[in-house]
């Protein structure tokens, strides 16, 4: 039966592998015996048409479980030859071997000789670097103590600006929706977060996972992740309502946010998806946009997991958006010509209290995604949200103020949680569609490369979510 599933669901074609240009540059600068972090991308893709056909009538939880199982089946079969080759290598030449089912890729640190052997396998698509020296946390442009005036507000300005409090008055606060925060960890003892942390008591799992130390304690040690978590769902127990969806559940996914942590990003996406996240939010960026990251984002869409990603803080120069923010969205605005490729990513720009685009907010268009070239670029970002002087929860307690697209992104994740609370049948594409079509249009008319479709409006997005039916899905459908 399992073999029949694989034959029905996946298409695998034999072809020679290759060594990606970024990895060739790393190899050129390496010394004999160096262990180089790599992703080994293996052939075989999930057939979304088949999945759509066999999951008719399933709710989103059932579909997600089905897709996860199917992806694991694919990885188990397609990666067998690579696993065998890596296991046969002499001691000390291949370490930290991991299989990634979300991307049908393997990770390891290995020598140049082994890299060349792997690249010659017919089932290998590409071997690419897993350690971009410029990849890591998108740092805020400013971090400062909260002012007395900021702390005197019952609701943080960004939350009220997007009309989240009007959604609460309708009876929706994100209850039942799990949001995975891929970041520096979360201070799960913070008074505004402690009641909203994820637990799987039967499994003995609490709060989430730390992929940097590989242990079950994702406590923040830097502050960024706690601030992001507070913007998603801080419940105001300490005095100020900072969270867009104060009834949602926070799953803390602490990653290696230093240079070369991309493998832990994929681990976090997988773990969150496998443990029930409905929404992921991430403020990380890479300059080299590898195939592994792309495939993971595509498969998040298949699994029905919404992923808000920060555009970056590189300012007004065109094409400054980082990966995964430079990925195609799950739904295409009519102003964007479709040239192929969709993912779970909704890329977020930052605005201030006057609805002006932040000077630091990265702009599009983007072209690295092979379906989008200089001749046919992708409009990016997709949406804007408050990201300047944002008050939120502080690591070790209290509140602090930060500015950056990292602060805008959790606002969008929180709105996604509100929408799913209001209508649990929504697909990822519908969430994006309603966010974009109900946003306050700013800048040039329509979708543009600074604001995207405009500044998000939680109230209008939830009204649109309520008005739709289960049969109105746009997910996976190419725009006309």
Secondary structure, DSSP 8 states (H G I E B T S, - for coil): -HHHHHHHHEE-------B-HHHHHHHHT--TT--EEEEEEES-EE-HHHHHHHTTT--HHHHHHHHHHHHHHHHHHHTHHHHHHHHTS-TTSEEEEEEETTTTEEEEEE-HHHHHHHHTSTTEEEEEES--TT-EE---SEEEE--HHHHH-SB-HHHHHTTHHHHHHTT-S-TT-EEEEEES---TTSTTTGGGB-EEGGGTEESEEETTTTBS----SSSHHHHHHHHHH---TTS-B--SSTTSEEEEEE---STT-HHHHHHHHHHHHHTT-SEEEE-EEBSS--HHHHHHHHHHHHHT-EEEEE--S--SSTT---BTTTS--SS--TTS---S---SEEEEEEE-TTS-B-TT-----B--STT--STT-B----EEEE-SSEEEE-TTSSEEEEESHHHHHHHHHHHHHHHHHH-TT--HHHHHHHHHHHSB--SSSSSBTTTBT-B--HHHHHHHHHH--GGG--TT----
